[in-house]
Amino acid sequence: MTDLSYARRPAKHIQRRMVVDALRRLRAFSPLSGYEYVGFGGMEFVDFELVHRELAVSKMASIELDSNGADRYRFNVPFAGVEVKFDRASAVLPDLLDESRLRIVWLDYECRLNLEVLQDVGTAMRKLSPGSVLLVSTNAQGPRRAADRISQFETDVEPERIPSSTTNSSLAKWGWADASHQVLVAEASAEIARRTDGSTFEQLFHFRYADGARMLTWGGLVLGPGMEPAFHGASFDDLNHVRRAGASPLEIEPPVLTLKEAVHLNAQLPASDPSALSAEGISDSDLASYADLYRWYPPVPAPM
């Protein structure tokens, strides 16, 4: 079947909604309206729209590299509470995070994991106030030519950071995401250990998806001393899309459906037995996948 053209990338959309659903549980620490959202809005500010509408977060900062398009970015800002800062994240984050406040920081890069990304992760881990969230998304598509993989990974993150078991073969397919995840975890662990306030980092998110290139998203919560009761009260582990440290990543693989097919299936959901779903020409595996993901799937237009 030929891929369909979506207005939004379905797997990324599903990931966004899963993350926001989990973030609602930050209420166990503080009212969500007191948080600041920091991200890379782009021209459409999709994450900002979702965070504001679903979580009632009003104070937001978007970091944009393209200062040549400043007027256009400012025109597309969706809400008055969004401040746009034009520079590299590595230049913006140190001062931005100096002010002590609760934040949700989503560093959603288009590039592969590299030294500048790791620098930004280190800045966030050292500066974020306890009760804050950090998410990092990177491209996890390694070189197609097998012989180039380790040398490219060494160039990206430096040889000493690469897991000892890494080979050109192990970096194939989702292997690049595996290695990137290990490097991210090691960097975050080293930086959180530098803090003098006793904070730790609890992983909550570990996603993989491929709307085009393979992508990795990883993140979690900075937890300060005395916050364990609130953390347990938030019951993050009750959510099927939360992935704590040591768990396998959640691979988001939505089926490719037409709008008519999605409407047809929605009328049969939720279902106590997803195997009873029916739709002409759609495989059992795609039906099962949709039954798992339909709550997060890009919304379909209501019938006229």
C-alpha positions as CSV (number, residue, x, y, z in Angstrom):
1,M,0.0,0.0,0.0
2,T,1.4,3.5,-0.8
3,D,2.0,5.7,2.2
4,L,-0.7,8.3,2.7
5,S,0.1,12.0,3.1
6,Y,-0.8,13.3,6.6
7,A,-1.1,16.9,7.5
8,R,0.7,15.9,10.7
9,R,3.1,13.0,11.3
10,P,1.0,10.4,13.1
11,A,3.7,8.8,15.2
12,K,5.1,12.1,16.4
13,H,1.5,13.3,17.1
14,I,0.9,10.1,19.2
15,Q,4.1,10.7,21.1
16,R,3.2,14.3,21.9
17,R,-0.2,13.3,23.3
18,M,1.2,10.4,25.4
19,V,3.8,12.8,26.9
20,V,1.2,15.4,27.7
21,D,-1.1,12.8,29.3
22,A,1.8,11.8,31.6
23,L,2.6,15.4,32.4
24,R,-0.8,15.9,33.8
25,R,0.4,13.9,36.8
26,L,2.9,16.7,37.7
27,R,-0.1,18.1,39.7
28,A,1.2,15.9,42.5
29,F,4.1,18.3,42.8
30,S,2.6,21.7,42.0
31,P,-0.3,23.2,40.0
32,L,0.5,22.9,36.3
33,S,-0.3,26.6,35.8
34,G,2.9,27.3,37.7
35,Y,5.2,25.5,35.2
36,E,7.0,27.1,32.3
37,Y,7.3,25.2,29.0
38,V,10.5,25.5,27.1
39,G,10.9,24.0,23.6
40,F,11.6,24.5,19.9
41,G,8.3,25.8,18.5
42,G,9.2,26.1,14.8
43,M,6.8,28.0,12.6
44,E,3.7,26.1,13.8
45,F,4.3,25.9,17.6
46,V,2.4,22.5,17.7
47,D,3.8,21.5,21.1
48,F,3.0,24.9,22.6
49,E,-0.6,24.7,21.4
50,L,-1.0,21.3,23.0
51,V,0.8,22.1,26.3
52,H,-1.2,25.3,26.8
53,R,-4.6,23.8,25.9
54,E,-4.2,20.5,27.7
55,L,-2.1,21.6,30.7
56,A,-3.1,25.3,31.1
57,V,0.6,26.2,31.1
58,S,0.8,29.9,30.1
59,K,4.4,30.9,30.5
60,M,6.4,29.5,27.6
61,A,9.7,30.1,25.8
62,S,10.6,29.0,22.3
63,I,14.2,28.7,21.3
64,E,14.7,29.3,17.6
65,L,18.0,29.3,15.6
66,D,16.6,31.0,12.5
67,S,16.9,34.7,13.4
68,N,16.4,35.6,9.8
69,G,12.8,34.6,10.1
70,A,12.2,36.4,13.4
71,D,9.2,38.4,12.1
72,R,7.5,35.4,10.8
73,Y,8.1,33.4,14.0
74,R,6.7,36.2,16.1
75,F,3.6,36.4,13.8
76,N,2.9,32.7,14.2
77,V,3.2,32.7,18.1
78,P,-0.1,31.2,19.1
79,F,-0.5,32.8,22.6
80,A,0.6,36.0,24.4
81,G,2.5,33.9,27.0
82,V,5.1,32.6,24.4
83,E,8.4,34.4,24.3
84,V,10.7,33.6,21.4
85,K,14.5,33.6,21.9
86,F,16.7,33.6,18.8
87,D,20.0,31.8,19.3
88,R,21.3,28.3,19.7
89,A,19.9,26.4,22.7
90,S,23.4,26.2,24.1
91,A,23.5,30.0,24.3
92,V,20.0,30.4,25.7
93,L,19.6,27.7,28.2
94,P,22.3,28.7,30.8
95,D,20.7,32.1,31.5
96,L,17.1,30.9,30.9
97,L,17.4,28.1,33.5
98,D,19.1,30.3,36.1
99,E,15.8,31.5,37.4
100,S,14.5,29.0,39.9
101,R,11.1,27.8,38.8
102,L,9.4,24.6,37.7
103,R,9.8,23.8,34.0
104,I,9.0,21.3,31.3
105,V,11.9,21.4,28.9
106,W,11.6,19.5,25.6
107,L,14.7,19.8,23.5
108,D,13.3,18.4,20.2
109,Y,16.3,18.3,17.8
110,E,16.3,17.3,14.2
111,C,20.0,16.4,14.3
112,R,21.6,13.2,15.7
113,L,23.0,13.2,19.2
114,N,26.1,15.2,19.3
115,L,28.4,17.2,21.7
116,E,26.2,20.3,21.6
117,V,23.1,18.3,22.4
118,L,25.0,16.6,25.3
119,Q,26.1,20.1,26.5
120,D,22.5,21.2,26.5
121,V,21.5,18.1,28.4
122,G,24.2,18.8,31.0
123,T,23.1,22.4,31.4
124,A,19.5,21.3,32.0
125,M,20.4,18.5,34.4
126,R,22.5,20.9,36.5
127,K,20.1,23.8,36.6
128,L,16.5,22.5,36.5
129,S,14.6,22.9,39.7
130,P,13.4,19.7,41.4
131,G,10.0,18.8,40.1
132,S,10.9,19.8,36.6
133,V,10.9,17.6,33.5
134,L,13.5,17.2,30.7
135,L,12.8,15.5,27.4
136,V,15.3,15.1,24.6
137,S,14.5,14.0,21.0
138,T,17.2,13.3,18.4
139,N,17.5,11.8,15.0
140,A,18.5,8.1,15.4
141,Q,19.2,7.4,11.7
142,G,22.8,6.3,11.3
143,P,24.9,6.1,8.1
144,R,23.6,3.6,5.5
145,R,27.1,2.4,4.8
146,A,28.0,0.0,7.6
147,A,31.7,0.8,7.6
148,D,30.9,4.5,8.3
149,R,28.8,4.0,11.5
150,I,31.3,3.8,14.3
151,S,33.5,6.5,12.9
152,Q,30.5,8.8,12.5
153,F,29.3,8.1,16.1
154,E,32.8,8.8,17.4
155,T,32.7,12.2,15.5
156,D,29.3,13.0,16.9
157,V,29.8,12.2,20.6
158,E,33.6,11.5,21.0
159,P,35.1,7.9,21.3
160,E,35.2,7.8,25.1
161,R,31.4,8.1,25.4
162,I,30.6,5.2,23.1
163,P,29.4,2.0,24.8
164,S,32.2,-0.6,24.7
165,S,30.0,-3.2,23.0
166,T,29.3,-0.9,20.0
167,T,30.1,-2.2,16.6
168,N,29.3,-1.1,13.0
169,S,26.8,-4.0,13.0
170,S,25.2,-3.1,16.3
171,L,24.5,0.5,15.0
172,A,22.3,-0.8,12.2
173,K,18.5,-0.1,12.2
174,W,17.5,0.8,15.8
175,G,21.0,0.2,17.1
176,W,21.8,3.8,16.7
177,A,18.9,4.7,19.0
178,D,20.1,2.1,21.5
179,A,23.6,3.5,21.6
180,S,22.3,7.1,21.7
181,H,20.1,6.3,24.6
182,Q,23.0,4.8,26.6
183,V,25.1,7.9,25.9
184,L,22.2,10.2,27.0
185,V,21.6,8.2,30.2
186,A,25.3,8.3,31.1
187,E,25.6,12.0,30.5
188,A,22.5,12.8,32.5
189,S,23.7,10.5,35.4
190,A,27.1,12.2,35.5
191,E,25.6,15.7,35.5
192,I,22.9,15.1,38.0
193,A,25.6,13.7,40.3
194,R,27.3,17.1,40.2
195,R,24.4,18.8,42.0
196,T,24.8,19.6,45.6
197,D,21.1,19.5,46.5
198,G,20.7,15.7,46.5
199,S,18.5,15.6,43.4
200,T,18.1,12.5,41.3
201,F,16.6,11.9,37.9
202,E,13.8,9.4,37.3
203,Q,13.3,8.3,33.7
204,L,9.7,8.4,32.5
205,F,10.0,8.4,28.7
206,H,11.7,6.3,26.2
207,F,10.1,6.4,22.7
208,R,11.1,5.3,19.2
209,Y,9.2,6.1,16.1
210,A,9.8,6.6,12.4
211,D,7.4,8.9,10.4
212,G,10.4,9.2,8.1
213,A,13.8,9.0,9.8
214,R,14.1,7.0,12.9
215,M,13.8,9.2,16.0
216,L,14.5,8.7,19.7
217,T,12.8,10.5,22.6
218,W,14.1,10.1,26.2
219,G,13.4,12.0,29.4
220,G,12.1,12.1,32.9
221,L,11.8,14.1,36.1
222,V,14.3,15.8,38.4
223,L,13.4,14.6,41.8
224,G,14.6,16.5,44.9
225,P,14.9,15.2,48.5
226,G,11.6,14.8,50.1
227,M,9.7,14.5,46.8
228,E,9.4,10.7,46.9
229,P,5.8,10.7,48.4
230,A,4.7,13.1,45.6
231,F,6.4,11.0,43.0
232,H,4.7,7.8,44.2
233,G,1.4,9.7,44.5
234,A,1.6,10.7,40.9
235,S,1.4,7.0,39.9
236,F,3.3,7.4,36.7
237,D,3.8,3.6,36.6
238,D,0.0,3.2,36.0
239,L,0.4,4.6,32.5
240,N,1.2,2.0,29.8
241,H,3.2,4.6,27.8
242,V,5.6,5.4,30.7
243,R,9.0,3.7,30.5
244,R,11.1,3.7,33.6
245,A,14.8,3.0,33.6
246,G,15.7,-0.5,32.4
247,A,12.4,-1.0,30.5
248,S,12.3,-1.6,26.8
249,P,11.5,1.5,24.7
250,L,7.9,2.1,23.5
251,E,8.0,1.8,19.7
252,I,5.2,3.8,18.2
253,E,4.2,2.2,14.9
254,P,0.7,3.5,13.9
255,P,-1.0,1.9,10.9
256,V,-1.5,3.9,7.8
257,L,-5.3,4.4,7.5
258,T,-7.6,6.6,5.4
259,L,-9.9,8.9,7.3
260,K,-12.9,6.7,6.4
261,E,-11.1,3.6,7.8
262,A,-10.2,5.5,11.0
263,V,-13.8,6.6,11.5
264,H,-15.1,3.1,10.8
265,L,-12.7,1.6,13.4
266,N,-13.4,4.4,16.0
267,A,-17.1,3.4,15.9
268,Q,-16.0,-0.1,17.2
269,L,-13.8,1.2,20.0
270,P,-13.0,0.8,22.8
271,A,-13.3,-3.0,22.5
272,S,-12.9,-5.6,25.2
273,D,-11.6,-7.9,22.5
274,P,-9.6,-6.0,19.8
275,S,-9.4,-9.1,17.7
276,A,-13.1,-8.6,17.0
277,L,-12.4,-5.4,15.1
278,S,-13.2,-5.5,11.4
279,A,-12.3,-3.3,8.4
280,E,-12.1,-4.4,4.8
281,G,-8.5,-5.0,3.6
282,I,-6.7,-4.0,6.9
283,S,-4.4,-6.6,8.4
284,D,-5.0,-8.1,11.8
285,S,-1.6,-6.6,13.0
286,D,-2.7,-3.1,11.9
287,L,-6.1,-3.5,13.6
288,A,-4.4,-4.5,16.8
289,S,-2.0,-1.6,16.6
290,Y,-4.8,0.9,16.0
291,A,-6.7,-0.5,19.0
292,D,-3.7,0.2,21.1
293,L,-3.1,3.7,19.8
294,Y,-6.4,5.1,18.7
295,R,-6.8,7.4,21.7
296,W,-3.6,9.2,20.7
297,Y,-4.1,9.0,16.9
298,P,-4.4,12.3,15.0
299,P,-8.1,13.3,15.3
300,V,-10.4,12.6,12.3
301,P,-12.9,15.2,11.2
302,A,-16.4,14.7,12.6
303,P,-18.9,13.6,10.0
304,M,-21.0,16.3,8.4
